[in-house]
Amino acid sequence: MRWVGLALAALSLAPAAIGQPRSLGGEWSVELSLLPTPNLGLVSLKLQTERNGWTISSATETSGTWGWIWQEFEIRGDFGPLGVEGTLLFGPAVADFLFAQAVYSLSLADIDLKAHTALIGPALGGPRGGTAFEAGFSRDRTRITGQLGLGAWLPADGFTIHHVSGSSRTYATDPHPGGSGFTHALLAAEGIPLSWGIACDLTVSLHKTGLDRLSISATNIPICCGLSVDVEATYGAGNGTLAIAPKLAGFAEVCVEVWGEAGLAGRTWAGIEIDGYRIRWGIRDCQHLELINAFHVSAVNERLDPSDRLAADGGEFALLRLGTCGGQYTVDLRLFFGTRGGAFGITRFAFTGRISVLANLTLGLDATLCPAPAGCCDPSGGAVYIGWAFTF
Amino acid sequence: MRTVAKELLAAGVAALAWVGLGGCFWISKDLPATTTVFFSDLIGNVDGPGEVTVTVAQVPCDGLAALAVGWGGIGLRFDPAQFQVTDVQGVNGFVVLAKFIDNTGGEVRFVAVNPGAGVATGDVVRIIGARLGAGDAGLTVEEGNLQLAGACGDLVATYELTTGRGAQYFVKEGQGCAGWD
């Protein structure tokens, strides 16, 4: 807890350095569990104050079941052209320091430079930390980005720290393996103009152990009659994704993604093994219909958000998702299908709804119900939560 | 305090933080000096999937080619109130030839081999299942109940053994030994 004391001392100096705070704002959100047992769920309080371009914020998350889960402090501001952003994360459940990150940014004409440094504490297998550098050049619609990681790197999906409750925090910098040796390099070019209005993106990502990811995409490939198609192919770590998105001007947009792995028998190429596919149909601005079908559930789950993952032990293999929204509300409905489902093979029904009742108040409802005891909604067969978020 | 003095103080605080923290960021966990077998913490959300990763480091004899857990009769013990095992999977080229799972008494035994090449440092096996609680998973295994065979054909008799517990905070990658050079 010495780290907490140091953080509090540093934060107490910051207002003295930058002057008296002008205002205090933030957000307070509460989640209540109605099923299986009424209980206080996650409570989050974010406080923020600003003065002379510097922002100091604090984020606290607690739970009725788990107690105090996260405590995060952040300071953000500019020293002239140099932008500075610092973050400290503590885990009150184990009374220990977890993670620290500092990002320094500098913009010069068309070039922007960033230096990311990060450190994890003993509770997460540290102490270890490193630095990753990022440089970007933009001209017209084309952007070229380079990254170099020394003891740390910048994952595309970020670096996520989990708590056993299911809550998590994600940051830009992964401080593994630590030290100052070469870890990762990335070169990306986006929006490269080709003929007939086609734009191309290319990304090559290399780890110390070899190729991490190779991605090529082309957008707005004209077919005919207002029909065009976007194509993206990604290969890395022995598996790949092919995404094809046909678009009809002024109408719906469909995206088909196929996930597969290179089939190898020893060192012999044995073909491509398809793990699954996703079809997403964009109906209007925020309305969409999505179907995911998995032939290899564990491989497909690695590509999905945690809330969309299929329960292999429940025999789940498919997900149908419908999203819609209006001016003040958003609704998301998910149906999971499996070999041990009830009617129509449905194993789980998940609903998420949000509605803004005031400019600064949003109400929410989350429900997960299981028509059949398939292990997908253990321990009780379902859960219902309501909550609100109030900004001030 | 005048504006110029405030700015100078702010710049000084930032410079001090950069100098003071800079050395803290550029550190790495040292690679073990001796052969080590490491059973990681049980990671995963409560009431969700959980896993324990078995990792080796600095294995001589061209790297580890075979690992038997439960050789002496008792395998990896765990608290069945915290963890229920459903499978044992080989990684990094390792194949699990045989496994025994007892979720009542809390024990798992397995034999894993790598037919391709030895692994001197890296993950070997992943023990997966369901995490039931946030407490100590009670992971224990005796050295006499392990057998390591190197790719050169000899047994690896001298090594250090480390077992984890139940972690409240975790990352999915870079846990424990992963991330060593």
Interface residues (C-beta under 8 A of the other chain):
Chain A: A10 L13 A14 A16 A17 I18 G19 W54 W66 F79 V84 G86 G91 A93 V94 L98 A100 A102 T117 A118 L119 I120 A123 L124 G125 G126 P127 R128 G129 G130 T131 G151 F159 T160 I161 H162 H163 V164 S165 G166 D174 P175 H176 P177 G178 G179 S180 G181 K208 G266 D313 D378 P379
Chain B: K6 L9 A10 A11 V13 A14 A17 W18 L21 G22 C24 F25 W26 I27 S28 K29 I43 G44 N45 V46 D47 G48 T86 G116 A130 R131 A134 G166 A167 Q168 Y169 F170 V171 K172 E173 G174 Q175 G176 A178 G179 W180 D181
